[in-house]
Amino acid sequence: MVGEVLKQKYKIERLLGRGASGEVYLCRNIELGNLWAIKHINKNNTKYELLTEINILKKLNHISLPKIVDVIEDETGFFIVESYIEGTPLNKMLEAYGALSEERVISLAKQLCEVLSYLHNLKPFPIIYRDLKPHNIIITRDNRPVIIDFGISREYKGINKKDTVIAGTPHYAAPEQLTSEGTSDVRSDIYSLGITLHQLLTGVLPKYDDTTLLQYNSNISKNMDYIVRKCIKKDLKDRYQNIDALLYDLKNVNKVKILDARLRRTNRILITAMLITSMISFSTIYFGVSALNRENAALLMLSPQILSLSVNQTGVFKVIKRYPDGTREELKASEIEWNSPVTDVAKININEIQPLKEGKTDFDGTYNGKPLKLTVLVNKPQDEIKNVSINLKYLKNTKVAPFAGTGHRSDIIDGDIQSATICNPTSISHNKINNTTYFTDFTKLRTIKDGVIKTLDPNLDNFKDIDLVKTTSSGNIYFSTVPYINEKEQYVSEIYVFKNDEPFLIYQSIGSAYNISDFAFDSSENIYVLQPNNIGLKSKTNFTFVDRLSGQNFSRELQGSADSITIDQEDNIFILSTSNNTILKLDKSDGIFRIFAGKEKEQDYIDNEQCSFYSPKKIVAAGNYIYIIDGNIVRRLVLDNGKLADAETVAGLVGKGAKRLAISPGYSAQFAVPNDLTFDNDGNILLSDLENNVIWKIDLSKEDK
């Protein structure tokens, strides 16, 4: 076999290894000189299994997964030509070095979770890998894990589809994979990942799922011990229910106190609390201009209208008197008479609010005969967040309700917004010219108009998948594509304008295997594009300007990860740096991006001019605001002549998020995985939610728009 040339294109250079289904060889493309791996599968293997692996590999497009480029058949069998991953198998590293440090394992685990999240969210059917183990993980020279060998992977098409064969490696495979009645799903991969993490941390395989890892390695943190043990529970319902929940805990393992159920019951009083305040608005009375009438006509404005605090935070409120002539004056907090400033739940000390314990209480006060009512709610968040400061100023009259989708994940079905299914609403944008909302769902372009959801046919080549969609103030519709491999074996990403039901190519990027992170438009409809060219400790992002008229583009490289871009009404450009949790603004005088909002490297929920973000992932400018999806809540920056004046929270309950559909006030809304937002013709927010499989509508009061 070595030395042979296949298809007059690939020369086999050496044997890389042997497996149960065949051999893997290193080959070289004769014309281009690049290296590929060829997997030779004997014809005596089940053709169904072979076709399954080929079909799965064709769909993969991730830097930490192999990419299939060719399939060859001859009398001996099939040859699958795929990416050659140069590195060291993880099991060889274990043999050479023994157990790894917790810091190293956490880094690998987070990257593996991101790969599995990609697989588990593929469209139209998620892929269950089913054979995760150190042998199938290659560590590259830049310490990036790559998962190989998809021989027993399967597409997940619902809980009623039984696995056709018993598959998996003993000791690593989940219990449900090793029985003829079992059905593997995303939790099966979580189990195998947990077993792998156990081995990386301790050097041995677990004996029982309830045995602490500390008996093998006393240096392992209790949080990490809890995470691994939860992954490898025998019962599926006791494990993490999706890979993103596991990734969340891994990202916060050193900041979040992770407790088992028994400890949570006995330590409820220690978890982060939410403090809610509310006010009663007053009618403005326009009488004369005498001093007395002027005071009586003053409108009292409580700021913030709703305040959420962690137990270790002290909240501050203020009351502003706004007079009929437009002038304002701050009211001294000591002038407010509270009927009872102290309850068992919280207390007011002049202008400070201090939570005491979980519960709800009302404070009634008066000023100049005008009543004030402050409702304080101290409640347990959805997740155990410790050492994260929370000081959020919620808008008062925000209402949240499901807008479109049933909340059930299934095949894409069009129809009215109550009965049509939405599976994976990734990107969303509203066109105010034709009053139509466009969104992407499982690489499909869909619309919502007049209460009906419809899937469009953009007339693209079959191998091109839609990723992001944007609309402009002029009514044009643009979308980007997922990177594909062209005939020269290069990765290609594109942006199209969609006119008269036809796509027209506007921009093309060659070389990056990563999706375009985001793109935005200035007032002249020039395009600004963000696309990663390296992810990891040394992340880099390409920032590209595309001249809409000439089609010329100019790029420069930004250090770090920039995942979102937005442009305000004055053509100021802002990007979101997920590397350091800040929002940067382009200084037009020297072309340098400088920190505009957020504190570098800090993870907190703080609303004020010195605001902090916890886990921001999307920014959208609208009017005098920049809206931010931060973790699972929606926040916004208040702009004054292009400068940061304040920060406040629109909607969402701080925590892990929940798969729950309900109509609720903004401060108690539970979003699972919010991903993108846009604004309808009335100025209300439409928010896509990946995990809840819906689009939410956030109604803002007139004064908050």
C-alpha positions in Angstrom: 0.0 0.0 0.0 2.8 2.5 0.9 4.1 4.1 -2.3 0.8 3.7 -4.2 -0.9 6.6 -5.9 -4.7 6.8 -5.6 -6.8 8.6 -8.2 -3.5 9.9 -9.7 -3.7 12.5 -6.9 -2.8 11.0 -3.5 0.6 9.3 -2.8 0.5 7.1 0.3 3.7 7.8 2.3 3.4 5.7 5.5 1.1 3.8 7.8 -0.2 5.9 10.7 -2.2 3.2 12.6 -4.6 0.3 12.5 -8.1 0.1 13.9 -11.0 -2.4 14.0 -12.3 -1.2 10.7 -9.1 -0.8 8.8 -5.8 1.2 8.4 -5.0 4.9 8.4 -2.2 6.1 6.1 -0.5 9.4 5.6 -0.7 10.7 2.0 0.4 13.7 0.1 -1.5 15.6 -2.6 0.9 15.3 -5.6 -0.3 18.6 -7.2 -0.4 20.8 -4.1 2.0 19.0 -1.8 -0.2 19.2 1.3 -0.7 16.2 3.6 -3.9 14.3 4.2 -4.9 11.2 6.1 -6.5 8.3 4.3 -8.6 5.8 6.1 -8.8 2.5 4.3 -11.9 0.4 5.1 -12.2 -3.2 3.9 -15.2 -4.1 1.8 -16.1 -6.8 4.3 -17.2 -4.1 6.7 -20.8 -3.1 6.8 -21.4 -0.6 4.0 -24.1 1.1 6.1 -21.6 1.9 8.8 -19.1 3.2 6.2 -21.7 5.4 4.5 -22.8 6.7 7.9 -19.2 7.8 8.7 -18.8 9.4 5.3 -22.1 11.3 5.5 -21.2 12.6 9.0 -17.7 13.7 8.0 -19.0 15.6 5.0 -21.1 17.8 7.3 -18.2 18.7 9.7 -16.7 22.1 9.5 -14.8 22.8 12.7 -11.1 23.5 13.4 -11.1 20.7 16.0 -12.7 18.0 13.8 -11.4 16.3 10.6 -12.8 17.4 7.3 -13.4 14.9 4.5 -12.3 15.9 1.0 -12.6 12.8 -1.1 -13.9 9.2 -1.2 -12.3 6.6 -3.4 -13.4 3.0 -4.0 -11.5 0.1 -5.6 -11.5 -3.7 -5.4 -10.0 -3.7 -1.9 -12.4 -1.3 -0.2 -13.0 2.4 0.4 -10.5 5.2 1.0 -11.7 8.2 3.0 -9.4 11.2 2.4 -9.7 13.6 5.4 -7.7 16.2 7.3 -4.3 15.1 8.6 -4.1 16.0 12.3 -0.5 16.3 13.3 0.0 15.9 17.0 0.1 13.4 19.9 -2.8 11.1 20.9 -4.0 11.9 24.4 -3.6 8.3 25.6 0.1 8.5 24.7 0.4 11.7 26.7 -1.1 9.9 29.7 1.3 7.0 29.3 4.2 9.3 29.1 3.3 11.9 31.8 0.6 10.4 33.9 -2.2 12.5 35.4 -2.4 16.1 34.1 -2.8 19.2 36.2 -6.3 20.4 36.9 -5.6 23.7 35.1 -4.5 21.8 31.9 -7.5 19.4 32.2 -10.0 22.3 32.5 -8.5 23.9 29.4 -8.8 20.7 27.4 -12.3 20.0 28.8 -13.6 23.4 27.8 -12.3 23.0 24.2 -13.8 19.5 24.0 -17.1 20.8 25.2 -17.1 23.5 22.5 -16.5 20.8 19.9 -19.3 18.6 21.2 -21.6 21.6 21.4 -20.9 22.1 17.7 -21.7 18.4 16.9 -24.8 18.4 19.2 -26.2 21.5 17.5 -25.7 20.5 13.9 -28.7 20.8 11.6 -31.0 19.2 10.8 -29.9 16.4 13.1 -27.4 16.6 16.0 -24.5 14.2 15.8 -23.8 11.9 18.8 -20.1 11.0 18.7 -20.4 7.9 21.0 -16.7 7.0 21.2 -15.0 9.8 23.2 -11.8 8.5 24.8 -8.1 9.6 25.0 -7.3 7.3 22.0 -9.6 9.4 19.8 -8.3 12.8 20.8 -5.2 14.3 19.2 -3.4 17.1 20.9 -1.8 19.4 18.3 1.3 21.4 18.7 -0.7 24.5 19.8 -2.4 22.4 22.5 -5.6 22.1 20.7 -7.6 18.9 21.0 -8.9 17.4 17.8 -11.5 14.5 17.9 -11.0 11.8 15.3 -12.6 8.5 14.1 -16.4 8.9 13.6 -16.8 5.2 12.8 -19.7 4.7 15.3 -21.2 8.2 15.4 -24.9 8.6 14.7 -27.3 11.3 13.9 -29.9 11.9 16.6 -33.4 11.9 15.2 -35.5 11.8 18.3 -35.8 9.8 21.5 -37.9 7.1 19.9 -35.1 6.0 17.6 -33.3 3.1 19.2 -29.6 2.6 18.4 -29.3 0.0 15.8 -26.2 -1.6 17.2 -24.4 -1.9 20.6 -21.5 0.4 20.1 -18.8 2.1 22.2 -15.6 1.3 24.0 -16.0 -0.5 27.4 -15.1 1.6 30.4 -15.8 4.8 28.3 -19.2 4.1 26.7 -22.3 5.2 28.6 -24.4 2.4 30.0 -27.2 3.1 27.6 -24.8 2.4 24.7 -24.1 -1.1 25.8 -27.6 -2.5 25.8 -29.7 -3.4 22.8 -32.7 -1.4 24.2 -30.6 1.7 24.9 -30.8 5.0 23.1 -27.7 7.3 23.1 -28.1 11.0 23.1 -26.0 14.1 24.0 -25.8 12.9 27.6 -24.0 9.7 26.4 -21.1 11.9 25.1 -21.1 13.8 28.4 -20.7 10.5 30.2 -17.7 9.5 28.0 -16.2 13.0 28.4 -16.5 12.6 32.2 -14.7 9.2 32.2 -11.9 10.8 30.1 -11.6 13.7 32.5 -11.5 11.3 35.4 -8.6 9.5 33.8 -6.8 12.7 32.9 -7.1 14.0 36.5 -6.3 10.8 38.4 -4.5 8.5 35.9 -7.1 5.8 36.5 -10.6 4.9 35.3 -13.4 5.3 37.9 -14.7 2.3 39.8 -18.1 3.8 40.8 -19.8 7.0 39.8 -20.2 8.2 43.4 -16.5 7.7 44.4 -14.7 11.0 44.9 -11.7 11.7 42.8 -9.9 13.1 45.8 -9.1 9.6 47.0 -6.8 9.3 43.9 -5.5 12.9 43.8 -5.9 15.1 46.8 -5.0 18.2 44.7 -8.2 18.1 42.7 -10.6 20.9 43.7 -14.0 20.0 45.2 -15.7 21.8 42.3 -13.9 19.8 39.7 -14.7 16.6 41.6 -18.3 17.5 41.6 -18.3 18.3 37.8 -16.7 15.0 36.8 -18.9 12.9 39.1 -22.0 14.5 37.8 -20.9 13.7 34.2 -20.5 10.0 34.9 -23.8 9.3 36.7 -25.3 6.0 35.6 -28.8 7.5 35.3 -29.1 9.9 32.4 -31.3 12.3 34.3 -28.7 12.8 36.9 -26.0 13.9 34.5 -25.6 17.3 32.9 -28.5 17.5 30.4 -26.6 19.3 27.7 -23.0 20.1 26.9 -23.4 23.9 27.3 -24.5 23.4 31.0 -21.2 21.4 31.6 -19.2 24.1 29.7 -20.8 26.8 31.9 -19.6 25.1 35.1 -16.1 24.5 33.7 -15.8 28.1 32.7 -16.7 29.1 36.2 -15.1 26.3 38.2 -12.8 28.7 40.0 -15.4 31.4 40.5 -18.7 29.6 41.0 -19.3 27.5 44.1 -20.7 24.2 42.8 -22.6 22.3 45.4 -24.4 19.0 45.4 -28.1 18.8 46.2 -27.7 18.1 49.9 -25.4 21.2 50.4 -27.6 23.4 48.3 -30.6 22.6 50.6 -28.6 23.6 53.7 -26.9 26.6 52.2 -29.7 28.5 50.4 -29.2 31.6 52.5 -25.6 31.9 51.1 -26.5 32.0 47.4 -26.7 35.2 45.3 -30.0 37.1 45.8 -32.0 39.5 43.6 -33.3 42.7 44.9 -36.2 44.3 43.0 -37.5 47.8 43.5 -40.5 49.5 41.9 -42.1 52.9 42.0 -45.5 54.4 41.5 -45.4 57.1 38.8 -47.3 60.4 39.3 -49.3 62.6 36.9 -47.6 65.9 36.3 -49.7 68.8 37.3 -49.2 71.9 35.3 -50.2 74.9 37.4 -48.7 78.4 37.4 -45.2 79.3 38.1 -45.2 80.1 41.7 -42.7 78.3 43.9 -45.4 76.3 45.7 -47.2 75.3 42.5 -43.9 74.5 40.9 -43.0 72.1 43.7 -46.4 70.5 43.6 -46.1 70.0 39.8 -42.8 68.3 40.0 -42.6 64.7 38.7 -40.8 62.3 41.0 -38.6 59.8 39.1 -37.0 56.9 41.0 -33.7 55.7 39.6 -33.1 52.8 39.2 -36.7 51.7 38.8 -35.8 48.1 39.6 -32.6 47.1 41.4 -31.1 43.6 41.6 -28.3 42.9 44.1 -26.2 40.1 45.3 -26.1 39.6 49.0 -22.7 41.1 49.3 -23.7 44.3 47.4 -25.3 47.5 48.7 -27.6 49.2 46.3 -28.1 52.9 45.9 -31.2 54.7 44.6 -32.0 58.3 44.0 -35.1 60.3 43.3 -35.1 63.2 40.8 -37.7 66.0 40.8 -38.5 67.1 37.3 -40.3 70.4 37.0 -42.6 71.5 34.2 -40.0 73.8 32.7 -37.7 70.8 32.2 -35.2 71.6 35.0 -34.2 68.8 37.4 -33.2 68.6 41.0 -32.2 65.6 43.1 -34.3 64.9 46.1 -32.4 64.3 49.4 -33.2 60.7 50.4 -33.5 61.8 54.0 -36.6 63.9 53.0 -38.5 60.7 52.1 -40.6 59.4 55.0 -40.8 55.6 55.0 -43.5 54.0 57.1 -41.2 51.1 58.0 -37.7 51.3 56.7 -36.7 47.9 58.1 -38.3 44.5 57.6 -37.0 41.0 58.0 -36.2 40.8 54.2 -34.4 44.1 53.6 -33.8 47.5 55.0 -33.4 51.1 53.8 -30.6 53.2 55.2 -31.1 56.8 53.8 -30.5 56.1 50.1 -29.0 52.5 50.4 -30.8 49.2 50.1 -29.4 46.2 52.0 -30.9 42.7 51.5 -31.2 40.6 54.6 -32.7 37.3 53.5 -34.8 35.6 50.8 -38.3 36.9 50.6 -40.5 39.8 49.5 -41.5 43.1 51.2 -43.0 46.5 50.4 -41.8 49.8 51.6 -44.3 52.7 51.5 -43.1 56.2 51.8 -44.2 59.8 51.0 -42.7 63.1 50.0 -44.7 66.3 49.9 -47.8 64.3 50.2 -47.0 62.2 47.2 -46.8 58.4 47.8 -43.8 56.3 46.9 -43.8 52.5 46.9 -40.7 50.4 46.8 -41.1 46.7 46.3 -38.2 44.6 47.4 -37.8 41.0 46.4 -34.8 39.0 47.5 -34.9 35.6 45.8 -32.7 32.8 44.9 -31.2 32.9 41.3 -31.4 29.9 39.0 -27.8 29.0 39.5 -25.3 29.1 42.3 -23.2 32.2 41.5 -20.7 33.1 44.1 -18.0 35.8 44.1 -19.8 37.5 41.3 -21.0 41.0 42.1 -24.5 41.7 41.0 -25.8 45.3 40.9 -28.3 45.6 38.1 -30.8 48.5 37.5 -33.8 46.9 35.8 -36.3 48.9 33.6 -39.6 49.1 35.4 -42.4 48.3 32.9 -40.8 45.7 30.6 -42.9 42.7 29.7 -41.6 39.4 28.2 -43.6 36.8 26.3 -42.9 34.0 23.7 -43.5 35.5 20.3 -42.9 32.7 17.8 -42.3 29.0 18.0 -43.7 26.2 20.1 -40.7 25.6 22.3 -40.3 22.1 21.0 -37.3 21.0 18.9 -38.4 19.0 15.8 -38.3 19.2 12.0 -38.8 22.8 10.6 -42.5 23.4 10.1 -43.9 26.6 8.6 -47.2 28.1 9.6 -48.6 30.7 12.1 -46.3 31.8 14.8 -48.1 29.8 17.5 -47.9 26.4 15.7 -44.8 26.7 13.5 -41.7 25.1 14.9 -38.4 27.0 15.4 -35.5 24.7 16.0 -32.3 26.7 16.3 -32.8 30.4 15.9 -29.3 31.7 15.5 -29.4 35.1 13.9 -32.3 37.5 13.7 -32.9 40.9 12.0 -36.1 42.9 11.4 -36.6 44.8 8.1 -38.6 47.9 8.9 -39.3 48.7 5.2 -41.4 45.6 4.6 -42.2 45.0 8.3 -40.7 41.5 8.0 -38.4 39.6 10.5 -35.7 37.5 9.0 -33.9 34.8 11.0 -31.7 31.8 10.4 -32.7 28.4 11.6 -30.7 25.2 11.0 -28.9 27.0 8.0 -32.3 27.9 6.6 -33.4 31.5 5.9 -36.9 32.1 7.4 -39.3 35.0 7.7 -42.0 36.2 10.1 -44.6 38.4 8.5 -48.3 39.0 9.4 -48.1 36.3 12.1 -46.9 33.6 9.6 -43.5 31.9 9.5 -42.2 30.9 6.1 -38.9 29.3 4.9 -37.3 30.9 1.9 -35.3 29.3 -0.9 -32.3 31.6 -1.5 -31.1 29.7 -4.6 -27.7 28.9 -3.2 -25.5 26.0 -4.2 -26.4 22.9 -2.1 -23.0 22.9 -0.3 -23.5 26.4 1.0 -25.2 26.9 4.3 -26.6 30.2 5.6 -25.2 31.4 9.0 -26.0 35.1 9.8 -28.7 37.4 8.4 -28.8 41.2 8.5 -31.1 43.9 7.2 -30.3 47.6 6.6 -32.2 50.8 7.0 -32.7 50.9 3.2 -34.5 47.5 3.3 -31.7 45.3 1.9 -31.2 41.8 3.2 -27.8 40.3 3.6 -26.6 36.9 4.8 -23.3 35.1 5.4 -22.5 31.5 4.7 -20.7 28.9 6.7 -17.2 28.3 5.4 -17.0 25.6 2.7 -14.0 24.0 0.9 -13.6 25.0 -2.8 -11.9 23.0 -5.6 -8.5 24.3 -4.5 -9.1 22.8 -1.0 -9.4 26.3 0.5 -11.9 27.5 3.1 -14.3 30.1 1.7 -16.8 32.3 3.6 -19.2 34.7 1.8 -21.7 37.5 2.2 -24.6 37.9 -0.2 -27.2 40.6 -0.7 -30.7 39.0 -1.3 -32.7 40.8 -3.9 -35.7 39.7 -5.9 -35.4 36.2 -4.4 -31.8 35.9 -5.8 -28.5 36.0 -4.0 -25.7 38.3 -5.2 -22.2 37.9 -3.9 -20.9 41.0 -2.1 -17.9 39.7 -0.2 -15.7 36.6 -0.2 -13.1 35.5 2.4 -10.6 32.8 1.6 -8.4 30.9 4.1 -10.2 31.0 7.5 -12.0 27.8 8.7 -14.0 29.9 11.2 -17.4 31.3 10.6 -17.8 35.0 10.1 -18.5 36.2 13.7 -20.6 39.2 12.8 -20.9 42.0 10.3 -22.5 45.5 10.4 -23.2 48.5 8.1 -22.6 52.2 8.3 -25.0 54.8 7.0 -23.6 54.4 3.5 -24.1 50.6 3.7 -20.4 49.9 3.7 -19.8 46.5 5.4 -17.6 45.9 8.4 -16.8 42.2 9.0 -15.3 40.3 11.9 -13.9 36.8 11.4 -11.5 34.8 13.6 -8.3 33.5 12.1 -7.1 31.9 15.3 -8.9 30.7 18.5 -7.3 29.9 21.8 -4.8 31.6 24.1 -3.5 33.6 21.2 -6.8 34.5 19.5 -6.8 36.9 16.5 -9.6 38.4 14.5 -9.7 39.8 11.0 -11.4 43.2 10.9 -12.4 43.9 7.2 -13.9 47.0 5.6 -15.9 46.4 2.4 -16.6 49.4 0.2 -20.2 48.8 -1.0 -19.8 50.7 -4.3 -16.4 49.5 -5.5 -16.4 46.1 -3.8 -12.9 46.6 -2.6 -12.0 45.5 0.9 -9.3 46.3 3.3 -8.4 44.1 6.3 -6.3 44.3 9.4 -5.7 41.9 12.3 -7.0 42.5 15.8 -5.5 40.8 18.8 -7.9 38.7 20.8 -11.4 37.5 20.1 -13.9 40.1 18.8 -17.2 38.3 18.4 -19.7 41.1 17.7 -19.8 44.5 15.9 -22.3 47.2 15.8 -22.5 50.8 14.4 -24.6 53.6 15.9 -26.5 56.3 14.2 -23.4 58.6 14.2 -21.4 55.9 12.4 -19.3 55.1 15.5 -18.0 51.6 15.4 -18.1 49.3 18.5 -16.8 45.8 18.8 -17.3 43.3 21.6 -14.0 41.8 22.9 -14.8 38.4 24.5 -11.2 38.0 25.3 -11.4 40.6 28.1 -15.2 41.2 28.6 -15.1 44.8 27.2 -16.8 46.8 24.5 -14.3 48.8 22.4 -14.9 51.9 20.3 -12.9 52.8 17.2 -11.1 56.1 17.6 -11.5 57.7 14.2 -8.5 60.0 14.7 -5.9 57.2 14.9 -7.9 54.0 14.0 -7.3 52.4 17.4 -10.0 50.5 19.3 -10.1 51.6 22.9 -12.1 50.4 25.8 -15.5 52.1 25.9 -17.4 50.1 28.5 -16.6 47.2 30.9 -13.7 46.3 33.1 -10.9 44.3 31.5 -10.8 40.6 32.6 -13.5 41.2 35.3 -16.7 39.1 35.4 -19.5 40.9 37.2 -23.0 42.2 36.6 -22.7 45.9 37.4 -24.9 48.7 36.0 -23.4 52.2 36.2 -20.9 54.3 34.3 -18.2 52.0 35.5 -20.1 48.9 34.4 -18.9 45.4 34.3 -20.0 42.4 32.1 -20.1 38.8 33.0 -20.2 36.9 29.7 -21.1 39.3 26.9 -21.6 37.8 23.4 -23.7 40.2 21.3 -24.0 44.0 20.9 -26.6 45.8 18.9 -26.9 49.6 18.6 -30.3 51.2 18.5 -31.0 54.9 18.9 -29.1 56.2 22.0 -28.5 52.7 23.3 -26.2 49.8 22.8 -28.0 46.5 23.7 -25.9 43.7 25.1 -26.7 40.0 25.5 -24.7 39.2 28.6 -24.9 35.6 29.8 -28.6 35.0 29.8 -29.8 38.5 30.3 -30.3 41.6 28.1 -28.6 44.8 29.2 -28.0 48.2 27.5 -25.6 51.1 27.6 -27.1 54.6 27.6 -25.3 57.0 25.3 -25.1 60.8 25.5 -23.5 62.4 22.5 -21.6 59.3 21.8 -20.3 59.0 25.4 -21.2 56.4 28.0 -23.8 57.9 30.4 -25.1 54.8 32.2 -25.8 51.1 32.0 -29.1 49.4 32.8 -30.7 46.0 32.5 -33.7 45.3 30.2 -34.8 41.8 31.0 -33.7 38.4 32.2 -33.0 36.7 35.5 -29.3 36.2 36.3 -28.4 32.5 36.5 -27.9 29.5 34.4 -31.1 30.0 32.3 -34.0 27.6 32.1 -36.1 25.9 29.4 -39.3 27.6 30.4 -41.9 29.5 28.4 -43.9 32.0 30.3 -45.2 35.6 30.3 -43.4 37.6 32.9 -42.0 41.0 34.0 -38.6 41.7 32.5 -36.8 41.3 35.8 -38.0 37.7 36.3 -37.9 36.5 32.7 -36.0 33.2 32.2 -34.1 33.0 28.9 -32.1 29.8 28.3 -29.5 30.6 25.6 -30.3 34.0 24.1 -28.2 34.5 21.0 -29.3 37.6 19.0 -31.8 40.4 19.0 -33.5 42.9 16.8 -36.2 45.6 17.0 -39.7 45.5 15.4 -41.5 48.5 13.9 -42.8 49.5 17.3 -39.4 49.5 18.9 -39.8 46.3 20.9 -37.1 43.7 21.1 -37.3 40.3 19.4 -34.8 37.9 21.0 -33.7 34.5 19.6 -33.3 31.7 22.2 -31.4 28.6 21.0 -32.3 26.3 23.9 -35.9 27.3 24.3 -36.4 27.0 20.5 -38.4 30.3 20.4 -38.2 33.9 19.6 -39.2 36.1 22.6 -40.8 39.5 22.4 -39.7 42.1 25.0 -42.2 44.9 25.2 -40.6 48.2 26.3 -42.6 51.0 27.8 -42.8 54.2 25.8 -40.4 56.1 28.0 -37.8 53.3 27.7 -37.7 53.1 23.9 
